[in-house]
Amino acid sequence: MSPLEPIIPNEMRPPRLGGRYVVVRLLGKGAQARAYLAWDLRLKQWRAIKVLGADFIDDPHLKARFETEAHTMARLSHPNLMRVLDVDRDGAIPYIVMELARGGSIVQWMKRNGPMPPRMAVEVAVQCADGLQYAHEQGVVHRDVKPHNILVHENGRVVITDFGIARVNDTDLTATGSAMGTFAFMAPEQRTDAKNVDPRADIYALGASFFTMLTQRTSSELFFAEARDELLDGVPDVLQPIILTACKYEREQRYRAMGDLREALQRRGAKLPPDEESPPLVEEVVLLPRESPPAVLEPEAHVEDIRSAISAQSEEAPTFVVGTRTATGLTNPPNERSFEEPASALPYVMPDRMSALRRAAKTGRTPPPKEPTPRPDDVPSYVDARAVTPAPAAHQPLLISPPEAEPEPDRTVARVATGIAAGAIGLILSILLFGLVQKSTASSALHASEEALVEETLRQAGVVEALEEAGADGVALRASYFAFEDAEGGRRVESAVAFVALVRDETKRVGASGIVETQANQLQDVLADYNVAQTKFAKAKASRAARLTGDVGFW
C-alpha cells in the first residue's frame, strides 16, 4: 500500500464469497434467500448471486431445497430459463451464481406502471411458455410460476427463475400430501398434494400469472370464473378463453401441454389491436458501479447480512488438536500418548504381591519371595498341630424316612376353591377387556384428530401468504410451514401444532380479519379437537383398567 493510498475500514469494503465474487449490493430478497449484485473476479463479469438467508443456513431441509434448486437450474439450458453459472459454498454459506437480468421482474414494472398492455403481456407469457415447455420435456415441473419469478434482460428476453420447489422426476424432497407454492397462482390439486402434480399445474400458474399481468390483481378462485365474468374485468374478450381454459378446476380440462397454451396465446394475441403508448418492458435497468469492482460499498448496499454470516463462521471455525496446548507446546503430542498408572486406572486396589512386583520392575531388583502358606507340619510352636489338622469324618448311616401320606382334600372345599378361582379369572378378564376397549377407543379418536389436523394444515397453506400481506412475519411462517411439510411420522403432528400456534399468534398480532381470520379459526378448531382427544387418551391410558392391561403385557 502506497503512503498516499487511503485506508478503507473493513466495514466499508465489499465482502467476498468463495474468494472470487465481490458482493456489491442487495438486488432483492425473498422468504428464505437474498439476491446480490456481484463481480466475478475470474471472468470479469457482473453476476447475480442468490444466497440462503442467515437464519436458514443451519436448517437441513431448506439447505437441501436450495441445493436442489441449484442442481435443477444447472441442468436446464434454455433462453427463457435463468442460467446458472456456478454453485458453491463459502464455509457454511451456500450460494448460486446466475446471469444478471438487469431489467428486473415484471412485478416491478407493474408497480411503476400498472397493468401490462395486452400485446406486451402476451409476449411475456409466450416466452414463459417456451421456457416451461422445455423444462417439462426435461422432467421438471416448476410449481411456483408467478410474476415475481419472471425477470427481464435489458434486450427484452424474459427468463423464469426460482426453481426452489420444483418437482424433479428423480427427487423426493416433497412429502405426499403437502402443499407448496404461492396460493393465488397454485392449481387446486397442488393445494392439497404438491408431490403428485404434473405440467398442468404450471399451465394453471402461467394462466393465473397472465391474468395478473393484465389486471394487476390476483385471485385464488380463477377456476370459478366464467365467460364475461366480473372477475375477468380488465381482460380483453379475445384473451378471456385462454385464462378460462388454463385455469380450469379439473386439470383434465386444461390445455394438454404448455405448447398448446403457447399456440393459443399467439393465435389470439394476433387478433389484438396495437397497444396504446406505454413504457417499454425494459424501462429501467440495474445500475452498475463505475468501478469493477468498487473499492468502497455504496451507502445503501445492504450487505450486512452476508458480511455477518461470513464473519460469524470465521470466528466459530473450530481447530481440532490432539492433547492440550500450553505455552511450551502440546502436553500430549499425537505420537506420545500418556497413560495412567495401572493401579490408579483400575477401580480397585491390587494385592500387595502385585504392588511388590511393580516396584521391583521399576527398581530392577528381585522381589522378596512369597511367604509360604503355613501347613500343619510347619505351624508355630505355640499352636497345637492337632487343632489345625482336619480329622477324618466319622461314618454314619444315612437314614431315609418314607414320605408321609397326604390327607385327601375335602371335595366340597375343592369345588368352592375352583368356583372362586373361576370367578376371579372372569373378573380379571372383564377388567382387562374394559381397559383394552377404553384405550382403543381413545387411541382411535386421537389418531383421527391427528389426521384431521394434518389435512386441515395442508388445506390452509394459503394462510401464510394472506397473513404476510396483512403484515405478519412471513419468514417465520414459511419456515414453520416448510418444517411441517418436511416432517415425518409423529414429528409431523408436532410441527403442525407449532405452525397452527404461530398462525394464531401472528393473526392476533396484526389484527387480521375476514378470510384470513376465518382460516386461522378453522385451524384453531382442529387443533382444539386434537388437544381434547390427546387429553382423553392420556386419561384413558392412566385409568386402573388400562394400567392393568399394560402390567400384563396386553398393551
C-alpha positions in Angstrom: 0.0 0.0 0.0 1.4 3.4 -1.0 1.7 6.1 1.7 -0.9 8.2 -0.2 -3.5 5.3 -0.6 -6.4 5.8 1.8 -7.0 3.2 4.4 -10.6 1.8 4.0 -12.2 0.3 7.0 -13.3 -3.4 6.6 -17.0 -2.5 7.1 -16.8 -0.3 4.0 -15.1 -2.9 1.8 -17.4 -5.2 -0.3 -17.4 -8.7 1.2 -16.3 -11.7 -0.9 -17.8 -15.1 -1.4 -15.5 -18.0 -2.2 -12.7 -15.6 -2.7 -14.0 -15.0 -6.2 -17.2 -13.0 -6.1 -17.2 -9.4 -4.7 -20.7 -8.7 -3.3 -21.6 -5.1 -4.1 -25.3 -4.6 -3.5 -28.6 -6.2 -2.5 -30.9 -6.8 -5.5 -33.9 -8.4 -3.8 -35.0 -10.7 -1.1 -37.5 -13.5 -0.6 -38.7 -15.6 2.3 -35.5 -17.7 2.6 -32.9 -16.2 0.3 -31.4 -12.9 -0.9 -30.0 -11.9 -4.3 -27.0 -9.7 -4.6 -25.1 -7.9 -7.4 -21.6 -9.3 -7.5 -18.4 -9.0 -9.6 -16.8 -12.2 -10.9 -13.0 -11.6 -10.4 -12.1 -14.5 -12.6 -14.3 -13.9 -15.6 -14.6 -10.1 -15.1 -18.4 -10.1 -15.4 -21.3 -8.9 -13.3 -23.4 -11.6 -11.9 -26.5 -12.2 -9.7 -25.7 -14.3 -6.6 -28.5 -16.0 -4.7 -27.5 -16.7 -1.0 -29.5 -18.7 1.5 -30.6 -16.4 4.4 -28.5 -16.4 7.5 -31.5 -17.6 9.6 -31.8 -20.8 7.5 -28.1 -21.8 7.0 -28.4 -24.4 9.7 -31.8 -25.8 8.5 -31.0 -29.1 6.7 -34.4 -29.1 4.9 -34.0 -25.6 3.4 -30.4 -26.2 2.5 -31.5 -29.3 0.7 -34.1 -27.4 -1.2 -31.6 -24.6 -2.0 -29.2 -27.2 -3.4 -31.9 -28.9 -5.4 -32.8 -25.6 -7.0 -29.2 -25.1 -8.0 -28.8 -28.5 -9.5 -32.2 -28.3 -11.2 -31.4 -24.9 -12.8 -27.9 -26.0 -13.8 -29.2 -29.0 -15.8 -31.7 -26.8 -17.8 -30.3 -24.7 -20.7 -32.9 -22.6 -22.5 -33.0 -18.8 -23.4 -36.1 -18.3 -21.3 -34.8 -20.0 -18.1 -32.4 -18.4 -15.8 -28.9 -19.7 -16.5 -26.8 -21.0 -13.5 -23.1 -20.4 -13.9 -21.7 -21.6 -10.6 -22.8 -23.4 -7.4 -20.6 -23.4 -4.3 -20.3 -22.7 -0.6 -18.3 -20.2 1.4 -17.8 -22.3 4.5 -21.4 -23.0 5.6 -22.9 -20.4 3.3 -24.4 -21.9 0.1 -24.8 -19.7 -2.9 -25.9 -19.9 -6.6 -24.2 -17.7 -9.2 -26.6 -16.7 -12.1 -26.7 -14.5 -15.1 -27.7 -10.9 -14.3 -31.2 -9.9 -15.6 -30.8 -6.1 -15.4 -34.4 -5.4 -16.4 -35.8 -6.6 -13.1 -39.1 -8.5 -12.6 -42.4 -7.8 -14.2 -43.8 -7.2 -10.8 -41.5 -4.2 -10.5 -42.7 -3.0 -13.9 -46.4 -3.2 -12.8 -45.7 -1.4 -9.6 -44.3 1.5 -11.6 -46.8 1.4 -14.5 -49.9 -0.6 -13.6 -51.4 -3.4 -15.7 -49.5 -4.5 -18.7 -50.8 -3.7 -22.2 -52.3 -6.8 -23.7 -49.8 -7.4 -26.5 -46.9 -6.9 -24.1 -48.5 -9.4 -21.6 -49.0 -11.9 -24.4 -45.3 -11.6 -25.5 -44.1 -12.2 -21.9 -46.4 -15.2 -21.5 -45.3 -16.7 -24.8 -41.7 -16.6 -23.7 -42.5 -18.1 -20.4 -44.4 -20.9 -22.1 -41.4 -21.6 -24.3 -39.1 -22.0 -21.2 -41.6 -24.0 -19.2 -42.3 -26.4 -22.2 -38.6 -27.1 -22.3 -38.4 -27.7 -18.6 -41.4 -30.1 -18.8 -39.6 -32.0 -21.6 -36.7 -32.5 -19.2 -39.0 -33.9 -16.5 -39.1 -30.7 -14.3 -42.3 -29.1 -13.1 -41.7 -25.6 -11.7 -44.6 -25.5 -9.2 -44.1 -21.8 -8.3 -44.6 -19.8 -11.6 -45.7 -16.3 -10.7 -44.9 -12.7 -11.8 -42.3 -12.4 -9.1 -40.3 -15.1 -10.7 -40.4 -13.7 -14.2 -37.3 -11.5 -14.9 -36.3 -9.5 -18.0 -33.0 -8.9 -19.6 -32.1 -5.5 -21.0 -32.7 -6.8 -24.5 -36.3 -7.8 -23.6 -35.6 -11.5 -23.2 -37.8 -13.0 -20.5 -36.4 -15.7 -18.1 -38.1 -17.7 -15.4 -36.2 -18.2 -12.2 -36.6 -19.6 -8.7 -36.8 -23.4 -9.1 -36.6 -23.8 -5.3 -39.6 -26.0 -5.0 -39.5 -27.6 -8.5 -40.6 -31.2 -8.8 -37.9 -33.3 -10.5 -38.6 -36.9 -11.5 -35.7 -38.3 -9.6 -36.1 -36.4 -6.3 -38.2 -37.0 -3.2 -37.9 -33.8 -1.1 -41.7 -33.2 -1.1 -43.9 -35.4 1.0 -47.1 -36.8 -0.4 -50.0 -34.6 0.8 -48.0 -31.4 1.3 -48.9 -28.1 -0.4 -46.2 -25.9 -1.8 -46.2 -22.7 -3.9 -47.9 -19.3 -3.8 -51.6 -19.8 -3.2 -53.1 -17.3 -5.7 -51.1 -19.0 -8.5 -51.4 -22.6 -7.3 -53.5 -25.1 -9.1 -56.3 -26.7 -7.0 -54.7 -30.1 -6.9 -51.4 -28.6 -5.8 -53.0 -27.0 -2.8 -53.5 -30.4 -1.2 -50.8 -32.5 -2.7 -47.8 -30.8 -4.3 -45.9 -34.0 -4.9 -48.3 -35.6 -7.3 -48.6 -32.7 -9.7 -47.8 -32.7 -13.4 -47.1 -30.0 -16.0 -50.7 -28.9 -16.0 -50.1 -27.3 -12.6 -47.6 -24.9 -14.3 -50.3 -24.3 -17.0 -52.7 -23.1 -14.3 -49.9 -21.0 -12.7 -49.0 -19.3 -16.0 -52.7 -18.7 -16.8 -53.1 -17.0 -13.3 -49.9 -15.0 -13.9 -51.2 -13.9 -17.3 -54.4 -12.7 -15.5 -52.3 -10.7 -13.0 -50.3 -9.1 -15.8 -53.4 -7.9 -17.5 -55.3 -6.7 -14.4 -52.6 -6.2 -11.6 -54.9 -8.3 -9.4 -54.6 -11.8 -8.0 -57.4 -14.3 -7.4 -57.2 -17.7 -5.7 -60.6 -18.6 -7.3 -60.0 -18.2 -11.0 -61.3 -21.7 -11.6 -64.8 -20.4 -10.7 -64.7 -17.8 -13.4 -67.0 -18.0 -16.4 -67.1 -16.1 -19.8 -67.6 -12.4 -19.3 -67.4 -12.9 -15.6 -66.9 -9.7 -13.4 -63.8 -11.5 -12.1 -62.3 -11.1 -15.6 -62.9 -7.3 -15.8 -59.8 -5.8 -17.5 -59.1 -8.9 -19.6 -59.8 -8.3 -23.3 -62.6 -10.5 -24.6 -60.3 -12.3 -27.1 -58.0 -13.3 -24.3 -60.5 -14.5 -21.7 -60.9 -18.0 -23.1 -57.1 -18.5 -22.6 -57.4 -17.8 -18.8 -60.7 -19.8 -18.5 -59.1 -22.9 -20.1 -55.7 -22.7 -18.5 -57.3 -22.3 -15.0 -60.0 -25.0 -15.1 -60.5 -26.7 -11.8 -60.1 -30.2 -13.3 -56.7 -30.5 -14.8 -58.0 -32.8 -17.5 -60.0 -29.8 -18.9 -57.0 -27.5 -19.2 -54.6 -27.3 -22.1 -52.9 -30.7 -22.5 -49.4 -29.3 -22.7 -47.6 -26.0 -22.4 -47.2 -25.9 -26.2 -51.0 -25.8 -26.6 -51.2 -22.8 -24.3 -48.4 -21.1 -26.2 -50.2 -21.7 -29.5 -53.4 -20.2 -28.1 -51.6 -17.1 -26.9 -50.0 -16.5 -30.3 -53.2 -17.2 -32.2 -55.5 -15.0 -30.1 -52.8 -12.4 -29.4 -52.6 -11.7 -33.2 -56.2 -10.5 -33.1 -55.4 -7.8 -30.5 -55.2 -4.1 -31.7 -51.9 -2.4 -31.2 -51.1 -1.5 -27.6 -51.6 2.1 -26.5 -48.5 4.0 -25.8 -46.9 2.8 -22.6 -43.4 2.5 -21.1 -41.3 -0.3 -22.7 -40.9 -3.6 -21.0 -37.3 -2.7 -20.2 -37.9 0.7 -18.7 -35.2 0.7 -16.1 -32.1 -1.5 -15.6 -30.0 -2.3 -12.7 -27.3 0.4 -12.5 -23.8 -0.9 -12.3 -20.9 0.7 -10.4 -18.5 2.7 -12.4 -15.6 0.8 -11.0 -15.4 -3.0 -11.4 -15.4 -3.9 -8.6 -15.8 -0.9 -6.4 -13.3 -0.5 -3.5 -15.9 1.0 -1.2 -19.5 0.0 -0.7 -22.4 2.2 -1.7 -24.3 3.9 1.1 -27.4 1.7 0.5 -25.7 -1.6 -0.3 -27.5 -3.6 2.4 -24.9 -6.4 2.5 -24.8 -6.5 6.3 -26.4 -9.9 6.5 -23.9 -11.6 4.3 -21.0 -9.9 5.9 -22.2 -11.0 9.4 -22.6 -14.6 8.1 -19.1 -14.6 6.8 -17.7 -13.1 10.0 -19.6 -15.5 12.2 -18.3 -18.6 10.5 -14.8 -17.2 10.6 -15.0 -16.7 14.4 -16.7 -20.0 15.1 -14.4 -22.2 12.9 -13.0 -24.8 15.3 -9.4 -26.1 15.4 -9.0 -29.7 16.3 -5.8 -30.8 18.1 -4.8 -34.0 20.0 -3.8 -33.1 23.5 -3.7 -29.9 25.4 -1.8 -26.9 24.1 0.3 -24.9 26.6 2.9 -22.1 26.4 5.6 -24.7 25.8 3.7 -26.9 23.4 1.4 -30.0 23.5 1.4 -31.9 26.8 0.1 -34.9 24.9 1.5 -34.8 21.4 -0.2 -37.1 18.8 2.6 -39.7 18.8 3.3 -39.6 22.6 0.1 -40.9 24.2 0.2 -40.7 28.0 -1.3 -43.5 30.2 -2.4 -43.6 33.8 -0.5 -45.8 36.2 -2.4 -49.2 36.2 -3.2 -49.0 39.9 -4.8 -45.6 39.6 -6.6 -46.6 36.4 -8.3 -49.6 37.9 -11.4 -49.2 40.2 -9.9 -51.3 43.0 -6.6 -51.8 44.8 -4.3 -54.5 43.5 -3.0 -57.1 46.1 0.3 -56.4 47.8 2.1 -59.0 45.8 1.3 -57.2 42.6 2.5 -53.9 44.1 5.7 -55.5 45.0 6.2 -56.9 41.5 5.5 -53.5 40.0 8.0 -51.8 42.4 10.6 -54.4 41.5 10.1 -53.9 37.8 10.8 -50.2 38.3 13.9 -50.6 40.5 15.4 -53.6 38.7 15.6 -55.6 42.0 14.3 -59.1 42.5 11.2 -59.1 44.7 11.3 -60.9 48.0 10.0 -64.5 47.9 6.4 -65.0 48.8 5.8 -66.3 52.4 4.6 -69.9 52.1 1.1 -70.7 53.4 1.5 -72.4 56.8 0.9 -76.1 56.8 0.2 -78.4 59.8 3.8 -79.6 59.8 5.1 -76.0 60.0 2.8 -74.4 62.5 4.4 -72.3 65.2 5.3 -73.9 68.5 2.5 -72.1 70.3 -0.2 -73.7 68.2 -1.4 -77.3 68.7 -1.0 -79.0 65.4 -3.8 -81.3 66.2 -6.2 -78.3 66.4 -5.5 -77.3 62.8 -5.3 -80.8 61.3 -8.6 -81.9 59.9 -9.9 -85.1 61.4 -11.5 -87.8 59.2 -15.3 -87.6 59.2 -16.9 -90.4 61.2 -19.1 -92.8 59.1 -22.7 -92.5 59.8 -25.5 -94.5 58.1 -27.9 -92.4 56.0 -31.5 -92.8 57.2 -34.3 -92.3 54.7 -37.8 -91.9 56.0 -40.7 -92.9 53.8 -42.9 -89.9 52.8 -45.9 -89.2 54.8 -49.2 -89.8 53.1 -51.0 -86.5 52.3 -54.5 -86.3 53.6 -57.2 -86.4 50.8 -58.7 -82.9 50.4 -62.3 -82.4 51.1 -64.2 -82.4 47.9 -66.5 -79.6 48.9 -63.6 -77.3 49.7 -62.1 -78.1 46.3 -65.3 -77.2 44.5 -65.5 -73.9 46.4 -61.9 -73.1 45.6 -62.5 -73.8 41.9 -65.5 -71.6 41.8 -63.7 -68.7 43.5 -60.7 -69.1 41.0 -63.0 -69.1 38.0 -64.8 -66.0 39.3 -61.6 -64.2 39.9 -60.3 -65.1 36.4 -63.6 -63.9 34.9 -63.4 -60.6 36.8 -59.8 -60.0 35.8 -60.6 -60.8 32.1 -63.6 -58.3 32.3 -61.3 -55.6 33.7 -58.7 -56.3 31.0 -61.3 -56.2 28.3 -62.7 -52.9 29.6 -59.2 -51.4 29.7 -58.4 -52.5 26.2 -61.7 -51.1 24.8 -61.2 -47.8 26.7 -57.6 -47.3 25.4 -58.5 -48.5 21.9 -61.4 -46.1 21.6 -59.3 -43.1 22.9 -56.4 -44.1 20.6 -58.7 -44.2 17.5 -60.1 -40.8 18.4 -56.6 -39.4 18.8 -55.4 -40.8 15.5 -58.4 -39.4 13.7 -57.8 -35.9 15.3 -54.1 -36.1 14.2 -55.1 -36.9 10.6 -57.7 -34.0 10.7 -55.1 -31.6 12.0 -52.6 -32.5 9.3 -55.2 -32.4 6.5 -56.5 -29.0 7.6 -53.0 -27.6 7.9 -52.3 -28.7 4.3 -55.6 -27.3 3.1 -55.0 -23.9 4.7 -51.5 -23.4 3.2 -52.6 -20.1 1.7 -52.9 -18.5 5.1 -49.2 -18.0 5.0 -49.3 -15.6 2.1 -52.5 -14.0 3.3 -51.0 -13.2 6.7 -47.8 -12.0 5.1 -49.8 -9.5 3.1 -51.5 -8.4 6.3 -48.1 -7.6 7.9 -47.3 -10.9 9.6 -43.8 -12.4 9.8 -43.7 -14.2 6.5 -40.2 -15.6 7.1 -41.2 -17.3 10.3 -44.5 -18.6 8.9 -42.9 -20.1 5.8 -40.1 -21.7 7.8 -42.6 -23.2 10.2 -44.7 -24.5 7.3 -41.7 -26.0 5.5 -40.7 -27.7 8.7 -44.2 -29.2 8.9 -44.3 -30.5 5.3 -40.9 -32.0 5.6 -41.6 -33.7 8.9 -42.4 -37.4 9.0 -44.3 -39.7 11.5 -45.1 -38.2 14.9 -42.9 -35.1 14.2 -45.4 -34.0 11.5 -48.2 -33.7 14.1 -45.8 -31.8 16.4 -44.8 -29.5 13.5 -48.5 -28.9 12.6 -49.2 -27.9 16.2 -46.3 -25.4 16.2 -47.4 -24.0 12.8 -51.1 -23.5 13.9 -49.9 -21.8 17.2 -47.7 -19.4 15.1 -50.7 -18.6 12.8 -52.8 -17.9 15.9 -50.2 -15.6 17.4 -49.5 -13.7 14.1 -53.2 -13.3 13.4 -53.7 -11.7 16.8 -50.6 -9.6 16.4 -51.5 -8.0 13.1 -55.3 -7.9 13.9 -56.2 -9.9 10.7 -59.8 -10.2 9.9 -62.1 -11.5 7.1 -61.0 -14.6 5.2 -57.6 -14.7 7.0 -59.3 -14.7 10.4 -61.6 -17.5 9.2 -58.7 -19.6 8.0 -56.9 -19.1 11.3 -60.1 -20.0 13.3 -60.6 -23.2 11.3 -57.0 -24.2 12.1 -57.6 -23.5 15.8 -60.8 -25.6 15.8 -59.0 -28.7 14.6 -56.1 -28.0 17.0 -58.7 -27.8 19.8 -60.2 -31.1 18.8 -56.7 -32.7 18.8 -55.9 -31.3 22.3 -59.2 -32.8 23.6 -58.5 -36.2 22.0 -55.0 -36.1 23.4 -56.3 -35.4 26.9 -58.9 -38.1 26.7 -56.3 -40.6 25.6 -54.0 -39.6 28.4 -56.8 -40.2 31.0 -57.8 -43.5 29.4 -54.2 -44.7 29.5 -53.8 -43.6 33.2 -57.0 -45.5 34.3 -56.6 -48.5 36.6 -58.1 -50.9 34.0 -55.8 -49.5 31.3 -52.7 -49.7 33.6 -53.6 -53.4 34.3 -53.5 -54.2 30.6 -50.0 -52.7 30.4 -48.9 -54.6 33.5 -49.9 -58.0 32.0 -48.3 -57.0 28.6 -51.5 -56.7 26.6 -50.8 -53.0 25.5 
